[in-house]
Amino acid sequence: MADTRRDFFRTLGAVTVGAASAAKAASAAPAAAAGPVAAGATAAGAAASPGRTPRFAMVVDVAKCIGCQSCTVSCIHENAVPEDSFRTIVSTYEVQEGDRAAMVMLPRLCNHCADAPCLPVCPVGATTQRADGIVVVDANACVGCAYCVQACPYDARFVNHDTQKADKCTFCAHRVEAGLLPACVESCVGGARIFGDLDDPSSTVAKLVAKGEAKVLKPELGTRPHVFYLGLDDRLAGKVEGEPTLWHPSHRETHA
């Protein structure tokens, strides 16, 4: 967690310099029309240094995850996720080793793929990828057809029951833009989630991935996910479904 904070604030410091330069340039010339990516690439999503845009990614250390679901709960509260849906959750699996069995945790969320299969299937262009790699949904444009939900091979999308729009993890883009870490990273009691700029060689995320030990889910699909896992059992690389540990959104009590 400490490494993630240091990396993130270092990136933001560079962003401030870039933002100041951009503001000065903007005052001297008319602003150009911004497309969906440019409009989304603000604050922490803007240039990490003058002329450079970060590529945000997350590394999940499976060995540090205890399945407490604090990430799931904090995400639900932060993003107003409706009951029976989730933007992130921890699935659990039983792994057999000879005559021994062990429970393995697999934190899951949108993988913010470089070649995201959810983008080309959207008939109205509501799903876009920002310059910093974060995949977002424009709720004003979304028609709730759920094509993107079906196209996602990681079961990371859903149609929000309250808004009838496609919904998913956005790396808490609104928090990132405000200089904060994603809610799931901030609340992880075991420090299992590390967030940062993959294109910054000095960041913890970049260093961990550069070691060559990080794995992604369903690598054979060629989607180039940007959520990486440390200590991921090869038998789980193709898994996305599973049973949540201790708590599930649908188990919340309702009162008449």
N, C-alpha and C positions, 0 to 999 in steps of 0.2 A: 504493500500500500504506500509506504514512504517513497519507494522508487517511482511509482506511478505518479505521485503528487509532484515530485521534483521534475520529472520529465515533462509533465503537463504544464507546469508553471513556466518552465524554460521555454516551451513552445509559445505560450501566451505572451511572454516577454518579447519574443521576436515578432509576434503578431501585432503587438502594440506599435512597434516601430514601423511595420509595413502599413498599418492602418493610418498612422499619422502621415506617411508619405502619400498614401492614396488620397487622403482627405485634402492635402495640399494641392495635389494634381487636379482633383475634382473641382476645386474652387477656381482653378485657372482655365478650365475647359468644360464645355457642356458634357453632362453625363450621358454615356451610351446606354442604349436599351439593354436591360439585363434579362437573360433567359433564365429558365428554371434552376440551372446549376449555379449561375452567378448570383442569383438572388439568395440561394441557400448558403453560399460560401461566405458567411459573415463571422466576425470575431474569431473564435478559435478555429473555425472552419476556413478562415482566410489564409493568406500566405504566412507560413511559419517563419519566414525570413523574406526580405525584399526579393521578389521574383520567384518565390517557391511556395507551393501549396503542400500542406502535410497530407499524408495518406494514413488516416486513422485505422487502427486495428486493435484487436484484443487477444491476449494470450491467457488461457485458462490452465492452471496447474491442477490437474485432476486429483493429485495426491493430497492437496490442501483443502479440497472441498469435503465438507462434512454432511452435506445434504440438509442443512438447516432451513433452506428455502427463504432466508432473509432477502436474497436477491429477488425472488419472486414477489414477496410481499412489498418490498420497497418500490419495485417497478410498478406494481398495481396501483399503489398510492400516488406515485409520482406522475403516472401517465393516465390515470383514471381508466384502467383496464376493466371491462365489464366482467361479471361473474361467468365462470366456465370458459374463460379465455386467458391467454397469457402472452406476454412479449418475451419473457424468459422464464425458464423453469429448470429444475434439476430432476432428471429422470434417473431411476435406479435400476440396476441389473444384477443378477446373480451370475457370477463367473465361477466355473468349476475348474479346479486344478487337482487332478487325481481324485483322491477321496476327500478333498477339502473344498469348501464353497466360501465365497466372499462376496460381499455387496460392493458394487462399484458405482460411483456417482458420475453422471454425465450432464453438466450444465449445458443448456441449449438456448439459443437465441438466433436472430437473423445473422447470417454469415457475411453480409455486406460484400457479396462476391464481386470480383472484378468483371466477370462475365455472368452477371445475374440473369437467370432464366425468366425472372418475373418481369423484366423490363419490356422485352419485345412483344409479349402477349397482351399487354394492356392496350385496349382499343382506343383509349382517349389520351394516352400519354400521361396518366396520373402518377405513375411510378417513375421516378428519375433517380439518377445517381449524381450527387454533388461532386464538385471538384476535389473534395477531401475524402471521397470514397464512400461516404454515408449514403445509403439508399433510403429515400424518403417517399412518402405518398402525399400527393396534393388532395386533401379531402374535398376541396371545392370542385375538383375535376373528376374525382372518382365516381363511377356509377354503380359500384357494388356488384359487378358481374362475377367476381370471384375467380376470374381466369388466372390471376396472379397467385391466388391461394393454391390452385391446382398445379400450377407450374413449379412452385417452390419444392425442391426435393428434400428440404430440411424441416418440413412441417412448421415453418416459422411465421406463417401468415394466417390471418383469420379475418372474417367479416365482423366488424364491431356491431354487436346487437343493438347498441344505443344509437349509433350514427348511421348504420347500414353502409359503412364505408370500409374499405380494406385497411387493416391495421397491422402493425408489426413493431419490432424493436427498431429504434432509430439511433442507437448509441446515446440516447437522451440528448439529441442535437441541441435542444434548447438550453440544456445545462452546459454543454460543451461551449456554446456560444457565449455563455455568461461566465466562463472561466471555471466551471465546476466539472468534476468527474461524473460519468454516468452513475445513476442511482445504484445500480447493482454492484458497481465497483466500490462505491463509497460505503455500502452496507455489508460487504462481504467480511464476515468475522474471521475467516481463515486467511484472508489475503490471497485467495485463489485466482482472482481476476486482475489482470494488469492491462491498462489501457494507455495508448500513446501513438506517436507518429512512427509508422513503420519505415518511412523514408529518411528518418533521422538516425544515422548510424550510432549516435551516442545514447539513444533512448533504450530503456530496458526492454521494450517490446522488440525493437530491431535486433538487439544483442541476443535475446533468447531465440528468435527465429533463425538468426544467422548461424547458430550452433548446429542446425540441421536436425535437431531432435524433436522439433514441434511437428505435429501432424494435423491434418484437417479431416473433416467428415466427408465421406464419399468422394475421395480424390479422383476416382475414375471418371467422374462426370465432367471434369475439366472446367468447373465453374470458378475456380481460383478463389476459394473462400478467404476472408480476412479475419476469421476467428480461428485461432490456432490452439492446439491442445498439447500440453506436456504430460507425459506419462499415460497417454491414451492407449489402452489395450487394442491391438489390431482387430480383435473380434467385435469391437464397438465402433470402429471407424465407419461402418455402414449403418449404424443404428440411429434412429431418431425417436422412436416411440418408447414408452416405458411408463412405469408407475411413479408418481411423485412421492417423495418421502415426507411423512408426518402430516402434511397439509396439502390441500388442493383447493383452488378457488371455489369449486362447487360445494365445498363442505362448510362454507360460511353459513351461519345460522341466519334465518330470516324470521322476522316477527310480523304478525298481522297488525 
